[in-house]
């Protein structure tokens, strides 16, 4: 919602003496205030919008989007092929594979070792 800032101090006019021309409320002052209020109200998000209640929704970004735009679960699901990941027991370790290639392992001691740490994989 855009910020509304009142431009005319109508209550301040009450304290002015009778006959002071600044005490008179002008139609343009009222019009300006009304326009500023209408602009602020029209730029707000409706709280009862389906996009903001219950399970919030948002547009799904197109493939290849790389920005600070919010990612929906649909975008993430489309981007990450979860079916390509598998977990395989190997002795006392659990191997994490992506498309059949071991990318990490979880040791029996609970340590997570990523593929880029080649020495930790030994013969894998």
C-alpha positions in Angstrom: 0.0 0.0 0.0 1.4 3.4 -0.9 1.9 5.6 2.1 -0.7 8.3 2.7 0.5 11.6 4.1 -2.1 14.1 5.1 -1.3 17.4 3.4 -3.8 19.7 5.1 -4.1 20.2 8.8 -7.9 20.6 9.0 -7.9 20.5 12.9 -5.2 23.2 12.9 -7.6 25.5 11.1 -10.0 25.3 14.0 -7.5 27.2 16.2 -7.2 30.1 13.8 -9.2 33.3 14.5 -12.4 34.1 12.7 -11.7 36.1 9.6 -8.2 34.5 9.0 -8.3 33.5 5.3 -6.3 30.3 6.2 -9.2 29.2 8.4 -11.4 28.5 5.3 -11.4 25.0 4.1 -11.0 25.0 0.3 -12.5 22.5 -2.1 -9.1 21.9 -3.6 -7.8 20.9 -0.2 -10.6 18.4 0.2 -10.1 17.1 -3.4 -6.3 16.7 -2.8 -6.9 14.7 0.4 -9.5 12.5 -1.2 -7.3 11.8 -4.2 -4.4 10.9 -1.9 -6.5 8.6 0.2 -8.1 6.9 -2.9 -4.6 6.3 -4.3 -3.4 4.7 -1.1 -6.5 2.5 -0.8 -6.4 1.4 -4.4 -2.7 0.3 -4.1 -3.3 -1.9 -1.1 -3.6 -5.7 -1.2 -7.1 -7.0 -0.2 -6.9 -9.1 2.9 -9.6 -11.4 1.7 -7.9 -12.0 -1.6 -7.5 -15.8 -2.4 -3.8 -15.1 -2.9 -3.5 -13.9 0.7 -5.7 -16.2 2.8 -5.6 -19.9 3.5 -2.9 -21.4 1.4 -1.2 -18.3 -0.1 -0.7 -18.5 -3.9 1.7 -16.7 -6.2 2.5 -16.8 -9.9 5.0 -19.5 -10.8 8.2 -18.1 -12.3 9.2 -19.2 -15.7 12.0 -21.8 -16.1 15.4 -20.3 -15.9 14.4 -17.4 -13.7 17.3 -16.3 -11.5 16.2 -13.3 -9.5 15.0 -12.3 -6.0 11.4 -13.2 -7.1 9.7 -15.5 -4.7 9.8 -19.2 -5.8 6.7 -21.2 -5.5 6.7 -24.9 -4.7 5.7 -25.5 -8.3 8.8 -23.7 -9.5 11.0 -25.7 -7.2 9.4 -29.0 -8.2 9.9 -28.1 -11.9 13.5 -27.1 -11.3 14.6 -30.0 -9.1 14.0 -33.5 -10.4 13.4 -35.3 -7.1 13.0 -38.6 -8.7 16.7 -38.4 -9.8 17.7 -38.7 -6.1 18.1 -42.0 -4.4 19.3 -43.2 -1.0 21.2 -46.5 -0.8 22.6 -48.3 2.2 26.2 -49.3 1.8 27.5 -51.2 4.8 27.0 -48.8 7.7 26.7 -45.7 5.5 23.9 -44.2 3.6 24.8 -43.0 0.1 23.0 -40.1 -1.6 22.9 -40.5 -5.4 21.8 -38.2 -8.1 21.1 -39.9 -11.5 23.1 -42.9 -10.3 26.2 -40.9 -9.3 27.1 -40.7 -5.6 27.1 -37.1 -4.5 27.3 -37.5 -0.7 27.2 -40.0 2.1 26.0 -40.1 5.6 28.3 -42.1 7.8 27.2 -44.4 10.6 28.5 -41.7 13.0 26.0 -39.2 11.5 28.5 -37.2 9.5 27.4 -35.8 6.1 30.2 -35.9 3.6 29.8 -34.1 0.2 31.2 -35.5 -3.1 33.6 -32.5 -3.5 35.5 -33.9 -0.4 37.1 -36.7 -2.5 39.4 -37.9 0.2 36.5 -38.6 2.6 34.9 -40.9 0.0 37.9 -43.2 -0.3 37.1 -45.8 -3.0 33.5 -44.6 -3.7 
